[in-house]
Amino acid sequence: MRALSLPSYLRLTRASAAYDIVVAAPLATPWTFALFHTQLSAVNGALGAGPLPPFAPLHFLLTALLGTLVLLWSVCRFTGPSLRLGRFDAAGRLVFSAWLAWALAGGALPVLWLFLAPELCWGVAQWWPVTRAAGTQRPALAPA
């Protein structure tokens, strides 16, 4: 297994953050999520399942809270990528993938595959080994 150089890893971490910004932006407010929910419901139907269940105000609140946190976390990783943040993100993505798989197993929500596949890919990629910095015993945790 070939390890990534630290600069390559930092670009990967920044790219994963950019992906999250695009995906999380529609979740960050109740109004944008209301529009996104309609689109997700249509995609779920096009994938052979029924429409998504309607959301109550509490669901919109929880989605906006999650979307806001993901957006803030993404901006932190985008503006200051590091090995440490990338590893934390990888762990979070792998745990989040477990919750997505759990939801997929429990209901007719094929639209979740559109989220699970990238989460797993980003999680594995950010868990990939990184070459050690020259003259050190462990990888650098931040860019020089």
C-alpha positions as CSV (number, residue, x, y, z in Angstrom):
1,M,0.0,0.0,0.0
2,R,1.6,3.3,-1.1
3,A,1.4,6.1,1.4
4,L,0.4,9.6,0.5
5,S,2.7,12.5,0.9
6,L,1.6,15.1,3.4
7,P,0.9,17.8,0.8
8,S,-1.2,15.3,-1.2
9,Y,-3.1,14.4,2.0
10,L,-3.7,18.0,2.8
11,R,-5.2,18.5,-0.7
12,L,-7.4,15.5,-0.1
13,T,-8.6,16.9,3.2
14,R,-9.3,20.2,1.5
15,A,-11.2,18.5,-1.3
16,S,-13.3,16.5,1.1
17,A,-14.2,19.7,2.9
18,A,-15.2,21.3,-0.4
19,Y,-17.4,18.4,-1.1
20,D,-19.0,18.7,2.3
21,I,-19.6,22.4,1.8
22,V,-21.6,21.7,-1.4
23,V,-23.5,18.8,0.2
24,A,-24.2,20.5,3.6
25,A,-25.2,24.0,2.3
26,P,-28.7,22.9,1.4
27,L,-29.1,21.5,4.9
28,A,-28.0,24.6,6.8
29,T,-31.3,26.4,7.0
30,P,-34.9,25.2,7.3
31,W,-35.8,27.1,4.1
32,T,-33.0,25.6,1.9
33,F,-33.7,22.1,3.3
34,A,-37.4,22.4,2.5
35,L,-36.4,22.8,-1.2
36,F,-33.8,20.1,-0.9
37,H,-36.2,17.7,0.8
38,T,-38.5,18.0,-2.2
39,Q,-35.7,17.1,-4.5
40,L,-34.5,14.2,-2.3
41,S,-38.0,12.8,-2.2
42,A,-38.2,12.9,-6.0
43,V,-34.9,11.1,-6.4
44,N,-36.0,8.5,-3.8
45,G,-39.1,7.9,-5.9
46,A,-37.1,7.7,-9.1
47,L,-34.9,5.1,-7.5
48,G,-38.0,2.9,-7.1
49,A,-39.1,3.8,-3.6
50,G,-41.9,6.1,-2.5
51,P,-41.5,9.7,-1.5
52,L,-39.8,10.6,1.7
53,P,-42.1,11.2,4.6
54,P,-43.1,14.8,5.3
55,F,-41.0,16.6,7.9
56,A,-42.4,18.4,10.9
57,P,-40.8,21.7,12.2
58,L,-38.6,19.7,14.7
59,H,-37.2,17.7,11.8
60,F,-36.3,20.8,9.9
61,L,-34.7,22.3,13.1
62,L,-32.5,19.2,13.7
63,T,-31.5,19.0,10.0
64,A,-30.5,22.7,10.1
65,L,-28.5,22.2,13.3
66,L,-26.7,19.2,11.7
67,G,-26.2,21.1,8.4
68,T,-24.8,24.2,10.2
69,L,-22.3,22.1,12.2
70,V,-21.1,20.2,9.2
71,L,-20.8,23.4,7.3
72,L,-18.7,25.0,10.1
73,W,-16.5,21.8,10.4
74,S,-16.0,21.8,6.6
75,V,-14.9,25.5,6.5
76,C,-12.4,24.7,9.3
77,R,-10.9,21.8,7.3
78,F,-11.0,23.8,4.1
79,T,-9.2,26.9,5.5
80,G,-6.7,25.0,7.7
81,P,-6.3,21.4,6.5
82,S,-4.1,19.2,8.7
83,L,-3.4,15.5,9.2
84,R,-5.1,15.7,12.6
85,L,-8.3,17.2,11.2
86,G,-8.3,14.8,8.3
87,R,-8.0,11.8,10.7
88,F,-10.8,13.1,12.8
89,D,-12.9,13.6,9.7
90,A,-12.2,10.1,8.5
91,A,-13.3,8.6,11.8
92,G,-16.5,10.7,11.8
93,R,-17.3,9.7,8.2
94,L,-16.8,6.0,9.0
95,V,-19.1,6.3,12.0
96,F,-21.6,8.3,10.0
97,S,-21.5,5.6,7.3
98,A,-22.5,3.1,9.9
99,W,-25.6,5.2,10.7
100,L,-26.4,5.6,7.0
101,A,-26.1,1.8,6.6
102,W,-28.4,1.3,9.6
103,A,-31.0,3.6,8.1
104,L,-30.7,1.9,4.7
105,A,-31.3,-1.5,6.4
106,G,-34.4,-0.2,8.1
107,G,-36.4,1.4,5.3
108,A,-37.0,2.0,1.7
109,L,-34.5,4.9,1.3
110,P,-32.3,4.2,-1.7
111,V,-31.5,7.9,-1.9
112,L,-29.2,7.3,1.1
113,W,-26.8,5.4,-1.2
114,L,-26.0,8.7,-2.8
115,F,-24.6,9.8,0.6
116,L,-23.2,6.5,1.9
117,A,-20.9,5.8,-1.1
118,P,-19.1,9.2,-0.9
119,E,-18.9,9.1,2.9
120,L,-17.2,5.7,2.8
121,C,-14.8,6.7,0.0
122,W,-13.8,10.0,1.7
123,G,-13.4,8.1,5.1
124,V,-11.1,5.5,3.6
125,A,-9.1,8.0,1.6
126,Q,-8.5,10.2,4.7
127,W,-7.5,7.1,6.7
128,W,-4.9,6.2,4.1
129,P,-1.3,6.1,5.4
130,V,0.8,9.3,5.1
131,T,4.5,9.3,4.6
132,R,6.6,10.6,7.5
133,A,8.0,14.1,7.4
134,A,11.8,14.1,6.7
135,G,13.8,13.6,9.8
136,T,10.9,12.8,12.2
137,Q,9.5,9.7,13.8
138,R,5.9,10.5,13.0
139,P,3.9,12.3,10.3
140,A,3.6,16.1,10.6
141,L,0.2,17.1,12.0
142,A,0.1,20.5,10.3
143,P,1.5,22.1,7.2
144,A,4.9,23.8,7.6
